Amino acid sequence: MCLGRCRKSLNTGSLNVRSIRSDFQKRELASDAAKYKLDILGVQSHHLAGSDVIQIRPDDNKGRYDFFYTGPANNTRHGVGILVESSFKAEFKEISERVITARINIEKHSEQQPWDRDRFYDEVQEALNEAKNRDILILAGDMNAKTGDSHHDYPQCVGRYGKGKTNNNGTQLVECALRNNLVLTNTMFKHKMSHRTTWECPQRRDQHNDQKSGEIRRNPYRNQIDYILVKNSHMKLVTNARAYSGTRTYPDHRLVKTTLTLQWYKLNSNAKKTKQIDVSKLQAQQNRQTYQREVSRCIQSLNIQDLEPQEKWTKLTTVFQNVALEVVGYIVESVMSEYGKP
């Protein structure tokens, strides 16, 4: 994917919309994408027949999106699509009625029929095989897959923050992720449960009884079944991933959003060498104990419980660096004589 140098991040999303047949619903979808500053949005269950590329503007007419969709030609059930900011000039390709790709290194799909799961993942694999090694690969969709406890067996691709127990669809999704070195981004970040779950039962809460006590449930049934996956090597670019429930399209699925930070490095042969902290001095027991004591004291004084993961990481790394600088200082370079010896 070719991105302008001024772009600092890439926001991707996935949303099951439960029909956007009318022009009003399409504008609402574009408005949701603009509201959450999404560059790319995978769309499932749009209920549009056939395949086409259309342009959609939000209600405020600020911005423009290209929407490529595909679905069964003889009815308006199901269907998948990709909404992309028009400035990307994406090249779209249809693999099947359930799998499509956009040549901005994103593969989009949705599963609708569990009995045809093997064929579906064969089509997904075909799409993944077309990606090049240098591509930023993003796989997004409503997978109908629960991977809640898969972290214990597959920590390399599933995070600690899932929900529930793994089902058959979840097992197949995890196996696909393992084969292709992918990571389920929205299981990797610690958020409250309402920001992890991506689907809520549309029935009213008073129609739900708790399976153990038989009493009316306090909350409706919720699951985490929509995912955005990236390559393991690109997880260092992902700063956050979570679900949002404030969309205007009112589906039973929640919007899943993953943010990637894109850093452009400028080669400069005349750049000054960055000073490095002399971590070798921490091997001395006295320095190490002093460092540990000061870090503990500083962390206890921080109030980071309600911060986003990226903000927590920034504050903690600042503490580590400042304390290390106070305890051991920078590496002192040896003064070289005219004969090249210190």
Residue pairs with C-beta under 8 A, 6 or more apart in sequence:
1 88
1 103
1 104
1 105
1 135
1 136
3 10
3 262
5 264
7 262
8 261
8 262
9 239
9 259
9 260
9 261
9 262
10 39
10 40
10 136
10 259
10 260
10 262
11 36
11 37
11 38
11 39
11 40
11 257
11 258
11 259
11 260
12 38
12 39
12 40
12 41
12 42
12 106
12 138
12 140
12 228
12 257
12 258
12 260
13 33
13 36
13 38
13 40
13 41
13 42
13 140
13 228
13 255
13 256
13 257
13 258
14 41
14 42
14 44
14 140
14 141
14 142
14 226
14 227
14 228
14 255
14 256
15 29
15 32
15 41
15 42
15 43
15 44
15 226
15 247
15 249
15 251
15 253
15 254
15 255
15 256
16 43
16 44
16 45
16 110
16 142
16 199
16 226
16 251
16 252
16 253
17 25
17 29
17 43
17 44
17 45
17 46
17 249
17 251
17 253
18 45
18 47
18 249
18 251
18 252
18 253
19 25
19 45
19 46
19 47
20 26
20 28
20 29
20 43
20 46
20 47
20 48
20 249
21 46
21 47
21 48
21 76
25 249
26 54
26 56
26 67
27 56
27 57
27 58
27 59
28 59
28 248
28 249
29 41
29 43
29 56
29 67
29 83
29 249
30 56
30 57
30 58
30 59
30 63
30 65
30 83
31 58
31 59
31 60
31 248
32 38
32 41
32 247
32 248
32 249
32 255
33 41
33 58
33 65
33 83
34 58
34 60
34 62
34 63
35 246
35 247
35 248
36 244
36 255
36 257
38 83
38 257
39 84
39 85
39 88
40 82
40 83
40 84
40 85
40 88
40 102
40 104
40 106
40 138
41 82
41 83
41 84
42 80
42 81
42 82
42 83
42 106
42 108
42 109
42 110
42 140
42 141
42 228
43 67
43 69
43 80
43 81
43 82
43 83
44 78
44 79
44 80
44 110
44 141
44 142
44 253
45 78
45 79
45 110
45 112
45 142
45 251
46 69
46 71
46 79
46 80
46 81
47 71
47 76
47 77
47 78
47 79
48 69
48 71
48 76
48 79
48 81
49 71
49 72
49 73
49 74
49 75
49 76
49 79
50 70
50 71
50 73
51 68
51 69
51 70
51 71
51 94
52 68
52 69
53 66
53 67
53 68
53 92
54 66
54 67
54 69
55 64
55 65
55 66
55 67
55 86
56 64
56 65
56 66
56 67
56 83
57 63
57 64
57 65
58 65
63 85
63 86
64 85
64 86
65 83
65 84
65 85
65 86
66 83
66 84
66 85
66 86
66 88
66 90
67 81
67 82
67 83
67 84
68 81
68 82
68 84
68 90
68 92
68 100
68 102
69 79
69 80
69 81
69 82
70 79
70 80
70 81
70 94
70 97
70 100
71 77
71 78
71 79
71 80
71 97
72 78
72 79
72 97
78 97
78 98
78 110
78 112
79 97
80 97
80 98
80 99
80 100
80 108
80 109
80 110
80 141
81 100
81 108
82 90
82 92
82 100
82 102
82 106
82 108
84 90
84 102
84 104
88 104
90 102
90 103
90 104
91 102
91 103
92 100
92 101
92 102
92 103
93 100
93 101
93 102
93 103
94 100
95 101
95 123
95 126
95 127
96 123
98 109
98 110
98 111
98 112
98 120
98 123
99 107
99 108
99 109
99 120
99 123
99 124
99 126
99 127
100 108
100 109
101 107
101 108
101 127
101 130
102 108
105 131
105 132
105 135
105 136
105 137
105 138
106 137
106 138
106 139
106 140
107 124
107 127
107 128
107 131
107 137
107 138
107 139
107 140
108 139
108 140
108 141
109 120
109 123
109 124
109 127
109 139
109 141
110 141
110 142
110 143
111 117
111 120
111 141
111 142
111 143
111 144
111 145
111 169
112 144
113 120
114 144
114 168
114 169
117 168
117 169
117 172
121 172
121 176
124 139
124 176
125 176
125 179
125 180
128 137
128 139
128 180
131 137
136 230
136 231
136 234
136 237
136 260
137 182
137 230
137 231
137 234
138 228
138 229
138 230
138 258
139 182
139 227
139 228
139 229
139 230
140 227
140 228
140 229
140 256
141 226
141 227
142 225
142 226
142 253
143 169
143 173
143 225
143 226
143 227
144 169
144 225
145 167
145 169
145 170
145 172
145 173
145 225
145 227
146 162
146 163
146 164
146 165
146 166
146 167
146 169
146 170
146 223
146 224
146 225
147 158
147 162
147 166
147 170
147 173
147 174
147 184
147 187
147 224
147 227
148 162
148 163
148 164
148 165
148 166
148 170
148 224
149 162
149 164
149 165
149 166
150 158
150 162
150 166
150 170
150 171
150 174
151 158
151 159
151 160
151 162
151 187
154 174
154 177
154 178
156 178
156 183
156 232
157 174
157 177
157 178
157 181
157 182
157 183
157 184
157 232
158 174
158 177
158 183
158 184
158 187
159 183
159 184
159 187
159 188
159 189
160 187
160 188
160 190
161 187
161 188
161 189
161 190
161 191
161 196
162 184
162 187
162 196
162 224
163 193
163 196
163 197
163 222
163 223
163 224
164 223
164 224
166 174
169 225
173 184
173 227
176 182
177 183
177 184
177 229
180 231
181 231
181 232
181 233
182 229
182 230
182 231
182 232
183 229
183 230
183 231
183 232
183 235
184 227
184 228
184 229
185 227
185 228
185 229
185 230
185 235
185 238
185 241
185 258
186 196
186 198
186 224
186 226
186 227
186 228
186 241
186 242
186 243
186 256
186 258
187 196
187 224
187 227
188 235
188 238
188 241
189 240
189 241
189 242
189 309
190 309
191 242
193 222
194 222
194 243
194 245
195 242
195 243
195 244
196 224
196 242
196 243
197 222
197 223
197 224
197 243
197 254
198 223
198 224
198 225
198 226
198 227
198 243
198 253
198 254
198 256
199 222
199 223
199 224
199 225
199 226
199 252
199 253
199 254
200 220
200 221
200 222
200 252
200 254
201 208
201 220
201 221
201 222
201 252
202 252
203 220
204 220
205 216
205 217
205 218
205 219
205 220
206 216
208 216
208 217
208 220
208 221
209 215
209 216
209 217
210 216
210 217
224 243
226 243
226 253
226 254
226 256
227 256
228 241
228 256
228 257
228 258
230 237
230 238
230 258
230 260
234 260
237 260
237 261
237 262
237 263
238 258
238 259
238 260
238 261
239 259
239 260
239 261
239 309
239 310
240 257
240 258
240 259
240 308
240 309
240 310
241 256
241 257
241 258
241 259
242 256
242 257
243 254
243 255
243 256
243 257
244 254
244 255
244 256
244 257
245 254
245 255
247 254
247 255
275 330
275 331
276 330
276 331
277 321
277 324
277 325
277 328
277 329
277 330
277 331
278 328
278 329
278 330
278 331
278 332
279 324
279 328
281 287
281 327
281 328
281 329
282 288
282 291
282 324
282 327
282 328
287 327
287 328
290 327
291 323
291 324
291 327
291 328
294 323
294 326
294 327
295 319
295 320
295 323
298 319
298 322
298 323
299 316
299 319
302 315
302 316
302 319
304 311
304 312
304 315
304 316
307 315
334 342
335 342
336 342
